[in-house]
Amino acid sequence: MVFYAKGFTYCNFILYNSSMNIPNTEKPRIVVIGGGFAGISFIRKLKNIQAQVVLFDRNNYHTFQPLLYQVSTAGLEPDSIAYPLRKIFRKHDDFHFRMAEVEGIDTESNTVKTTVGELSYDYLVIATGTRTNYFGNTSIETHSMPMKNVPQALNIRSLMLQNIEKADISDDPEERKCLLNFVIAGAGPTGVELAGALAEFRKSILKNDYPFIEREDMQVHLVEGSERVLSPMSSFASEKAKRFLEAMGVKVHLNTLVKSYDGKTVSTVDGRTFEAATFIWAAGVTGAPVKGINGSALLEKQNRYKVNEFNLIEGYNNIYALGDIALMKTSAYPSGHPQVAQPAIQQGRRLATNITRALKGKEMKPFEYRDKGTMATIGRNKAVADIKKMHFGGAFAWLLWMVVHLFFLVGFRNRVVTFFNWTYNYINYDKAARLIIRPFRRP
Ligand SMILES: Cc1cc2nc3c(=O)[nH]c(=O)nc-3n(C[C@H](O)[C@H](O)[C@H](O)COP(=O)(O)OP(=O)(O)OC[C@H]3O[C@@H](n4cnc5c(N)ncnc54)[C@H](O)[C@@H]3O)c2cc1C
C-alpha cells in the first residue's frame, strides 16, 4: 500500500522523506558531515543513544590517511586502507548513511543541503577535515600530484610506474633523467614517509624489474622550506630521520621553497631547478569548511572553525566541529591541536559522551587532549617516535609504528591483509602492488 503526501512517500507504514529516504522521527536527529577519524569515532560512541544519526560523506568508505603513501608506492592495495562506512555502523539502530557531498548549511532552518537533497537536523557535527593547500600557486595546483585521498594515491602509483616504464625504453638521456627524477615538496611525516618508500622501491625493486636502469639513475629529492625535516617532532627525531633518508640515498634540500612547476621543471625561490616528471605536493593542508556557517567562526588562513571546549562552533548552539576542521585554543595548545588522527578521535568520543549527557539533561564535560606521541617511518627497520619525553629511533620505533598503525586500521580484514602484506614485503624485499590498473593521464 503506497500513499503519496506532499514531499513524502508513505510506504509500508513508514513515513519517508522523498529526497533521500530518511525516516521521519520524533527523536532528535544528529547529522554528521564526514566519515573520517572524527566522524566515525563520534558515531561509534553513540551506539545506544536515543537519537537518529545520519552520516554524509562524498565517499562510501573511510580512508586511513596515514597509510596512503604505501598505496602511492605500491606497498599496499587501496582496499587495505579503506573501509565501507555502512559496514562500520551496520549494528547501530536508526543510523543512516548517504553518499553525498554536503554543499551548504542553512543555519536559520537547521537544514543541510546535499547533492541528494536537503535534511533538517537538531544537532549538526561538521567533521570535514582538510584539503590540499597550494597557497594560491596555480602552476603547482595544475601540475603537481597531491596525496590526500585514495584516487590521488593511485594516480601517484600509476604515474610513478608509467614514468619508469617510459624511461626503460627511452634513448634520450635528458628525457630518461626527467622520467626517473622524483621530487617531493614538504618534509613533514607524509613527505618523509613517501621519500623513504621511494628510496626502498629503488633499492629493492628497480634492478630486478628493470635490469637496464641503474639504481643511481632514479633520484629522490625531498624539498623542505624550513630548516629541518619532521618539524612538528623533536630535534632528535628530525636529525635521525634526515640521517636515515640520506643513508638511503634521498637528497634532502632544507630551507628551499618551491616557486613553480610546469609539468617538467620544478623551480625554487633560490633559483635552482629540478627536471622531474613526477612532482608530489605534500607541503600543506587547509580546512575544508562547508558554506553557510558565519564567516567570523572561521579562522582565516587555516580555514578552521573556532570552537569552545565542547567543540561547539563560535556563535551557534547546536553546530559542532571535530578533528582537523576544528580549532580549539587551550593554554596547552594556544594555536589549536595538531591536525593528526588522535585529536580527531578523542574529540569525536568526547562529543558523543557530551551529547548523550545533554540528552539526559546532564552537563557537558570539557575536552582535554591526551597526547599519545608522534611517529614517522622512513623505511625497513627505520622509524622515529616521540612519546612523552622519550625519543626513539630505529628498529624499536619501527615495530612500534607498525603495531600502532595495525591497531588503528579500521576492520579486522584490513588488519590481517595489511599485516600479511607487510610480512611478505619484509621477507621478500618486495612491493607487490606495482600495477598500473588505471593509467594516469594529466587533465
Ligand atoms: C597523507 C597523509 C598522511 C597522514 N599521516 C598521519 C599519521 O601518520 N598520523 C596521524 O596521526 N595523522 C596523519 N595524518 C592526518 C590525519 O589523517 C588527519 O588528522 C585525520 O584524518 C583528521 O580526521 P578528520 O576526521 O578531521 O578528517 P578526515 O579524516 O580528513 O575526514 C574528513 C571526511 O569528510 C569527508 N568530507 C569532506 N568534506 C565533505 C563534504 N562537503 N561533503 C561530504 N563529505 C565530506 C571526506 O570525504 C572525509 O571522509 C595524515 C594525513 C594525510 C593526508
The ligand as an SDF file (V2000), in Angstrom:
LIG
                    3D

 53 58  0  0  0  0  0  0  0  0999 V2000
   48.8670   11.6240    3.5400 C   0  0  0  0  0  0  0  0  0  0  0  0
   48.5050   11.8280    4.9800 C   0  0  0  0  0  0  0  0  0  0  0  0
   49.2150   11.1670    5.9590 C   0  0  0  0  0  0  0  0  0  0  0  0
   48.8910   11.3390    7.2950 C   0  0  0  0  0  0  0  0  0  0  0  0
   49.6060   10.6660    8.2420 N   0  0  0  0  0  0  0  0  0  0  0  0
   49.2470   10.7510    9.5420 C   0  0  0  0  0  0  0  0  0  0  0  0
   49.9140    9.9830   10.5320 C   0  0  0  0  0  0  0  0  0  0  0  0
   50.8450    9.2520   10.2310 O   0  0  0  0  0  0  0  0  0  0  0  0
   49.4800   10.0920   11.8210 N   0  0  0  0  0  0  0  0  0  0  0  0
   48.4370   10.9030   12.1710 C   0  0  0  0  0  0  0  0  0  0  0  0
   48.0520   10.9430   13.3470 O   0  0  0  0  0  0  0  0  0  0  0  0
   47.8030   11.6630   11.2580 N   0  0  0  0  0  0  0  0  0  0  0  0
   48.1720   11.6020    9.9520 C   0  0  0  0  0  0  0  0  0  0  0  0
   47.5240   12.3460    9.0120 N   0  0  0  0  0  0  0  0  0  0  0  0
   46.4880   13.2870    9.4530 C   0  0  0  0  0  0  0  0  0  0  0  0
   45.1830   12.5770    9.7540 C   0  0  0  0  0  0  0  0  0  0  0  0
   44.8530   11.7120    8.7000 O   0  0  0  0  0  0  0  0  0  0  0  0
   44.1010   13.6220    9.9730 C   0  0  0  0  0  0  0  0  0  0  0  0
   44.4770   14.4260   11.0610 O   0  0  0  0  0  0  0  0  0  0  0  0
   42.7600   12.9700   10.2500 C   0  0  0  0  0  0  0  0  0  0  0  0
   42.3480   12.2390    9.1270 O   0  0  0  0  0  0  0  0  0  0  0  0
   41.7130   14.0260   10.6040 C   0  0  0  0  0  0  0  0  0  0  0  0
   40.4910   13.3910   10.7760 O   0  0  0  0  0  0  0  0  0  0  0  0
   39.1450   14.1510   10.4070 P   0  0  0  0  0  0  0  0  0  0  0  0
   38.0410   13.2180   10.7380 O   0  0  0  0  0  0  0  0  0  0  0  0
   39.1510   15.5020   10.9900 O   0  0  0  0  0  0  0  0  0  0  0  0
   39.2070   14.3710    8.8170 O   0  0  0  0  0  0  0  0  0  0  0  0
   39.3510   13.2960    7.6510 P   0  0  0  0  0  0  0  0  0  0  0  0
   39.8710   12.0210    8.1440 O   0  0  0  0  0  0  0  0  0  0  0  0
   40.0880   14.0010    6.5580 O   0  0  0  0  0  0  0  0  0  0  0  0
   37.8460   13.0370    7.1810 O   0  0  0  0  0  0  0  0  0  0  0  0
   37.0680   14.0070    6.5430 C   0  0  0  0  0  0  0  0  0  0  0  0
   35.9280   13.2940    5.8190 C   0  0  0  0  0  0  0  0  0  0  0  0
   34.9740   14.2530    5.4160 O   0  0  0  0  0  0  0  0  0  0  0  0
   34.5510   13.9800    4.0950 C   0  0  0  0  0  0  0  0  0  0  0  0
   34.0980   15.2630    3.5310 N   0  0  0  0  0  0  0  0  0  0  0  0
   34.7960   16.4130    3.4950 C   0  0  0  0  0  0  0  0  0  0  0  0
   34.0330   17.4070    3.0060 N   0  0  0  0  0  0  0  0  0  0  0  0
   32.8320   16.8570    2.7040 C   0  0  0  0  0  0  0  0  0  0  0  0
   31.6200   17.3800    2.1450 C   0  0  0  0  0  0  0  0  0  0  0  0
   31.4850   18.6840    1.8320 N   0  0  0  0  0  0  0  0  0  0  0  0
   30.5930   16.5400    1.9610 N   0  0  0  0  0  0  0  0  0  0  0  0
   30.7140   15.2140    2.2770 C   0  0  0  0  0  0  0  0  0  0  0  0
   31.8250   14.6780    2.8070 N   0  0  0  0  0  0  0  0  0  0  0  0
   32.8720   15.4910    3.0220 C   0  0  0  0  0  0  0  0  0  0  0  0
   35.7640   13.3790    3.4280 C   0  0  0  0  0  0  0  0  0  0  0  0
   35.4140   12.5690    2.3150 O   0  0  0  0  0  0  0  0  0  0  0  0
   36.3750   12.5550    4.5610 C   0  0  0  0  0  0  0  0  0  0  0  0
   35.8730   11.2560    4.5940 O   0  0  0  0  0  0  0  0  0  0  0  0
   47.8230   12.2070    7.6530 C   0  0  0  0  0  0  0  0  0  0  0  0
   47.1010   12.8640    6.6750 C   0  0  0  0  0  0  0  0  0  0  0  0
   47.4300   12.6730    5.3330 C   0  0  0  0  0  0  0  0  0  0  0  0
   46.6450   13.3820    4.2570 C   0  0  0  0  0  0  0  0  0  0  0  0
  1  2  1  0
  2  3  1  0
  2 52  2  0
  3  4  2  0
  4  5  1  0
  4 50  1  0
  5  6  2  0
  6  7  1  0
  6 13  1  0
  7  8  2  0
  7  9  1  0
  9 10  1  0
 10 11  2  0
 10 12  1  0
 12 13  2  0
 13 14  1  0
 14 15  1  0
 14 50  1  0
 15 16  1  0
 16 17  1  0
 16 18  1  0
 18 19  1  0
 18 20  1  0
 20 21  1  0
 20 22  1  0
 22 23  1  0
 23 24  1  0
 24 25  2  0
 24 26  1  0
 24 27  1  0
 27 28  1  0
 28 29  2  0
 28 30  1  0
 28 31  1  0
 31 32  1  0
 32 33  1  0
 33 34  1  0
 33 48  1  0
 34 35  1  0
 35 36  1  0
 35 46  1  0
 36 37  1  0
 36 45  1  0
 37 38  2  0
 38 39  1  0
 39 40  1  0
 39 45  2  0
 40 41  1  0
 40 42  2  0
 42 43  1  0
 43 44  2  0
 44 45  1  0
 46 47  1  0
 46 48  1  0
 48 49  1  0
 50 51  2  0
 51 52  1  0
 52 53  1  0
M  END
$$$$
